[in-house]
Amino acid sequence: MKAEMKVRIAENLATQAVQALKWEANFAPKPGLVTKVSNGSHTDMDIALFMRSADSLYETFRQIAETAQNMSISLNLREKIGSLGREGEEAMLQATQGVNTHKGAIWALGVLIAVISSQETADLPTILQMAGKLASFPDRYVQTHPQTTYGIQAKRKYKVIGAREEAASGFPHVAAGLKLVLGQAEVTPQQWLRVLCLLYASVDDTNVIHRSSLAVLRDFQNEARQALVAPVVEESPAFQQLNQMAVKYQISPGGCADLFAATYFLHNLNIKEN
């Protein structure tokens, strides 16, 4: 592949990743999360902050795509994208003045972009399978980058899986979301809302656990399951209950938001040269 074409493909993937983050941020309604019309359960975040955060990650995603182009799915690639991801976190925090807007999304989209670029494929089953392989490699430099996040604390206390385990398993929740929209050139907002409810219903979101409890998460998931099958999701009592729970407990399913963006990114993936 010619060098100029490789550069364009890397730029294209980075652009699509940033677009996915912006789409997710703007999407409404999303109980507990920042949207174009609400700050959700946040007092330190708004839509403008998420736009700046997304733009700040373009270079990180481009570098991940470019780095992976000549590499196999390996420990070496895992450690290289890990390093680039941590640099991306610093760029994000600088853009947001220290607010963690997209840490989980950097990880999820970074792994997916690396696989797509390395394998030169848009085949979704292959991407998810190889993403699981790549994410399963242990990054030794993570051990020298100590950081006890709320997610790590929740995983240890409640034995739930987090973002790393989701990726290492081949993004099963993303795969489930994709099944709801695959084969459709135009996906309606209502269909995307069902994808979001599916994520709310099935992801053990450590952000929700941290802000409330495991019991509240389980109640939230139960309401989401009912909203998922309602004739009109946002008009259902269950969806209204999701909104009320988000307000009552100030919960914000940020892990679901990251996977929502990843689902949109893969559904709209285009690796053909423009």
SULWO-V817591 format. One record per pair of residues at least 24 apart in sequence whose ideal C-beta (glycine too) atoms are under 8 Angstrom apart, sorted by the first residue. I is the first residue (numbers start at 1). GAP is how many residues later the second one is. If there is no record, write none. Layout:
# SULWO-V817591
I GAP
I GAP
This chain:
# SULWO-V817591
1 68
1 119
5 268
6 60
6 63
7 59
8 265
8 266
9 56
9 60
9 108
9 262
9 264
10 52
10 53
10 55
10 56
10 59
10 107
11 51
12 258
12 259
12 261
12 262
13 48
13 49
13 52
13 100
13 103
13 104
13 258
14 44
14 45
14 46
14 47
14 48
14 51
14 99
15 43
16 249
16 252
16 253
16 254
17 40
17 41
17 44
17 92
17 96
17 248
18 36
18 37
18 39
18 40
18 43
20 89
20 241
20 242
20 244
20 245
20 248
21 29
21 32
21 33
21 36
21 81
21 84
21 88
21 240
22 28
22 29
22 32
23 238
23 241
24 233
24 236
24 237
24 240
25 25
25 26
25 29
27 162
27 165
27 169
27 233
29 164
29 205
29 210
29 214
30 166
30 227
31 169
31 208
31 211
31 212
31 214
31 215
31 222
32 176
32 210
32 214
32 219
32 220
32 221
33 219
33 220
33 221
33 223
33 224
40 206
40 212
41 170
41 205
41 206
41 209
41 210
41 211
42 210
44 55
45 54
45 56
49 47
49 50
49 52
50 51
50 52
52 43
52 44
53 39
53 42
53 43
53 46
53 48
53 49
54 48
55 40
56 35
56 36
56 38
56 39
56 40
57 31
57 34
57 35
57 45
57 48
57 49
59 29
59 32
60 24
60 25
60 27
60 28
60 31
60 46
60 50
61 27
61 48
61 49
61 52
64 46
64 49
64 50
64 53
65 48
65 49
65 51
65 52
66 51
67 47
68 45
68 46
68 47
68 49
68 50
69 48
69 49
71 47
72 46
73 42
73 45
73 46
73 57
73 60
73 61
74 63
75 62
75 63
77 37
77 41
77 57
78 56
78 57
78 59
78 60
78 61
79 58
79 60
79 61
79 62
81 29
81 30
81 33
81 53
82 57
82 59
82 60
83 58
84 26
85 25
86 59
102 156
104 47
104 59
104 150
104 151
104 154
105 152
105 153
105 156
105 157
107 56
107 57
107 60
107 151
108 55
108 58
108 59
108 63
108 150
108 151
108 153
108 154
109 152
109 153
109 156
111 24
111 56
112 59
112 150
112 153
112 154
116 153
116 155
120 151
121 150
122 147
122 148
122 149
124 51
124 54
124 58
124 142
124 145
127 139
128 42
128 43
128 46
128 47
129 41
131 36
131 39
131 40
132 35
132 36
132 37
132 38
132 39
135 29
135 32
135 33
136 32
150 56
150 57
150 60
151 55
151 56
151 59
151 104
153 57
154 52
154 55
154 56
155 51
158 46
158 51
158 56
160 44
160 46
160 49
160 54
161 43
162 44
162 93
163 92
163 95
166 37
166 93
171 88
171 91
173 25
173 26
173 29
173 30
173 86
174 85
174 88
174 89
174 92
176 26
177 82
177 83
177 86
178 85
178 88
178 89
181 82
181 86
182 85
187 80
190 42
190 43
192 72
193 40
193 41
194 34
194 39
195 65
195 68
196 60
196 64
197 27
197 28
197 30
197 31
197 36
197 42
198 26
198 30
199 54
199 57
199 60
199 61
199 64
200 24
200 27
200 42
200 53
200 56
201 24
201 27
203 50
203 52
203 53
203 56
205 48
205 49
205 50
205 51
206 49
207 44
207 45
207 46
207 47
207 48
208 43
208 44
208 45
211 38
211 39
211 40
211 41
212 37
212 38
212 39
216 29
216 33
216 35
219 26
220 25
220 31
220 33
